[in-house]
Amino acid sequence: MSISRFAFAAETASTPVDLLRQRYGSDQPASTAEWNTALEAILSHRSVRTYLSKPVPESVLHLIVAAAQSAPTSSGLQAWSVVAVEAPNGGKSLPNSPPPIRRSSRHPLFLVWIADLSRLRKITTEQGKTGEGFDYLESFLLATLAAQNALVALESLGLGTCYIGGIRNHPAEVGELLGLPPEALAVFGMTVGYPDPAVGTEVKPRLPQSLVLHREQYQAAPPEADLATYDDTMRPFQTGQGMAVPGWTSVVVSRIADAPALKGRHVLLDVVRRMGFKVK
Ligand SMILES: Cc1cc2nc3c(=O)[nH]c(=O)nc-3n(C[C@H](O)[C@H](O)[C@H](O)COP(=O)(O)O)c2cc1C
């Protein structure tokens, strides 16, 4: 079934079957025989970009940090931190903020997720060790797992979120603004707030499972027709969002066309090394 059969605007799927259809814009082999509220929250995800000015309660902040800390963490290292930046009345989130933060400032809470080796480095340095084991890319993954746990927890409480990768366009400026120590990098921001019910936010369909689920070994030649079907699924969604780009594959091509298309993130590794990370 094509996604064009579904009304996107502000529609809230009510049954597990509806939620799955909405997620793919078509029927998929997933069964709803096993179902619970955790799955309902996860499958209902959509990024929210318009919020009410209602503040996020302090109790919620502590609860979702606990959810973030419950994420798995390699060797128990917990190499991440989060900076909570509040912008009362939906105003500017940070004084003198660089464009990526200011552009997304209409939200009650902005969480900045930090890949944080500084705490671990201090511990090892105090014991006379180099801490060379931190110098690997793996250290950057842990903030991601924590942030996504927090996102799921926030959405389960009826709050909306949106990752803001743009802060990586200006890692040094963001680091300075937030007073980050050496070897602490803002990996991404996350806007948080109560969704404005006047602005419908739709679930964005994902690739069919035939393109992402491999069995026993990677299938090098996925069914091409399924990619074309996904393009067909995305076209009405994109049009509904006011996007002129037809289909998903053309978005992919334009997003990764060349290094400048990354808007500064193509020099991220150099900048991160200048900030003190060794990254091997
Ligand atoms: C690491 C990361 C960075 C992102 N950065 C931005 C951003 O800077 N601005 C924005 O509007 N959305 C951003 N997003 C949200 C994506 O655009 C969104 O997740 C994607 O289009 C899928 O839509 P959905 O989250 O509603 O399912 C980001 C998402 C991720 C995971």
The ligand as an SDF file (V2000), in Angstrom:
LIG
                    3D

 31 33  0  0  0  0  0  0  0  0999 V2000
   22.7640   13.1600   14.4470 C   0  0  0  0  0  0  0  0  0  0  0  0
   21.5380   13.8740   13.9440 C   0  0  0  0  0  0  0  0  0  0  0  0
   21.6030   15.2120   13.6220 C   0  0  0  0  0  0  0  0  0  0  0  0
   20.4690   15.9100   13.2050 C   0  0  0  0  0  0  0  0  0  0  0  0
   20.5480   17.2430   12.9710 N   0  0  0  0  0  0  0  0  0  0  0  0
   19.4360   17.9460   12.6590 C   0  0  0  0  0  0  0  0  0  0  0  0
   19.4920   19.3670   12.5100 C   0  0  0  0  0  0  0  0  0  0  0  0
   20.5700   19.9880   12.6420 O   0  0  0  0  0  0  0  0  0  0  0  0
   18.3460   20.0280   12.2210 N   0  0  0  0  0  0  0  0  0  0  0  0
   17.1560   19.3700   12.0930 C   0  0  0  0  0  0  0  0  0  0  0  0
   16.1310   20.0220   11.8360 O   0  0  0  0  0  0  0  0  0  0  0  0
   17.0570   18.0060   12.2230 N   0  0  0  0  0  0  0  0  0  0  0  0
   18.1750   17.2970   12.5080 C   0  0  0  0  0  0  0  0  0  0  0  0
   18.1020   15.9300   12.6910 N   0  0  0  0  0  0  0  0  0  0  0  0
   16.8110   15.2390   12.5860 C   0  0  0  0  0  0  0  0  0  0  0  0
   16.7150   14.4800   11.2660 C   0  0  0  0  0  0  0  0  0  0  0  0
   16.5140   15.3930   10.2130 O   0  0  0  0  0  0  0  0  0  0  0  0
   15.5450   13.5070   11.3810 C   0  0  0  0  0  0  0  0  0  0  0  0
   15.8060   12.5890   12.4130 O   0  0  0  0  0  0  0  0  0  0  0  0
   15.3330   12.7390   10.0840 C   0  0  0  0  0  0  0  0  0  0  0  0
   14.9250   13.5970    9.0570 O   0  0  0  0  0  0  0  0  0  0  0  0
   14.2540   11.6720   10.2600 C   0  0  0  0  0  0  0  0  0  0  0  0
   13.0410   12.2730   10.7010 O   0  0  0  0  0  0  0  0  0  0  0  0
   12.3520   11.8190   12.0540 P   0  0  0  0  0  0  0  0  0  0  0  0
   13.3390   12.0040   13.1650 O   0  0  0  0  0  0  0  0  0  0  0  0
   11.1480   12.7310   12.1920 O   0  0  0  0  0  0  0  0  0  0  0  0
   11.9600   10.3960   11.9050 O   0  0  0  0  0  0  0  0  0  0  0  0
   19.2280   15.2280   13.0670 C   0  0  0  0  0  0  0  0  0  0  0  0
   19.1770   13.8450   13.3790 C   0  0  0  0  0  0  0  0  0  0  0  0
   20.3040   13.1890   13.8110 C   0  0  0  0  0  0  0  0  0  0  0  0
   20.2130   11.7230   14.1650 C   0  0  0  0  0  0  0  0  0  0  0  0
  1  2  1  0
  2  3  1  0
  2 30  2  0
  3  4  2  0
  4  5  1  0
  4 28  1  0
  5  6  2  0
  6  7  1  0
  6 13  1  0
  7  8  2  0
  7  9  1  0
  9 10  1  0
 10 11  2  0
 10 12  1  0
 12 13  2  0
 13 14  1  0
 14 15  1  0
 14 28  1  0
 15 16  1  0
 16 17  1  0
 16 18  1  0
 18 19  1  0
 18 20  1  0
 20 21  1  0
 20 22  1  0
 22 23  1  0
 23 24  1  0
 24 25  2  0
 24 26  1  0
 24 27  1  0
 28 29  2  0
 29 30  1  0
 30 31  1  0
M  END
$$$$
